[in-house]
Amino acid sequence: MAASLERNNAVTLPPMKRRTEKIRAVFRFTIPVVKGRSGRFTWSILKSIKSFKEKINSKNIDRIGKAFHIIVDGSDNFKTRFLINDYCFKKKKVLISGAISKFDGQVYTFNFLKKNSPCLKCFIPKMPPNPDIDNCEFDGVLGPLAGIIGSIQANEVVKEILGIGNTLCGFILIVDALKLTFRKVKLNKRLGCICYEK
Ligand SMILES: [Zn+2]
């Protein structure tokens, strides 16, 4: 989702259509004030945020993705998720992928610099039969779950940058928001997958 910066220090997100609620809403939130050593606002940090107001596809993914070592995927459809997975594998990037549907969420870290890293297609080998319907827009999703999964993805990014803690690479984190359980399940490379080398 694209976000636009405004001079009043707020971010306005475009209206979100939710089938389950059948309402349109504009969400606003405030970016915390960032102070540099001089005590003045460090607008350079905000200015360094790049936004791309175009839908990612096979033609533009390299132009958008080549400058980034770590890519975080929060997209809502299998076509895009497969595209980003294949691109990150090919270009040996770190992919931190999050998915939510109804009351469940998953987080994956794929570090394609490591030879033993599985990929998304090890877990989901084929596109579901109805990829345009099998997504959170049609299934609905418990709102706070998006924040939980997004925060865990951000935590993975910080760990990858700093090289600390235990990587999630080789596991899937499965979150059940109703039971409030977090399970880490081993994910190995799948024989015959694009990431599998003999
Ligand atoms: Zn794979």
Residues whose N, C-alpha, C, O or C-beta is under 5 A from the ligand:
A	BS01	ZN	P118 C119 K121 C122 C193 I194 C195
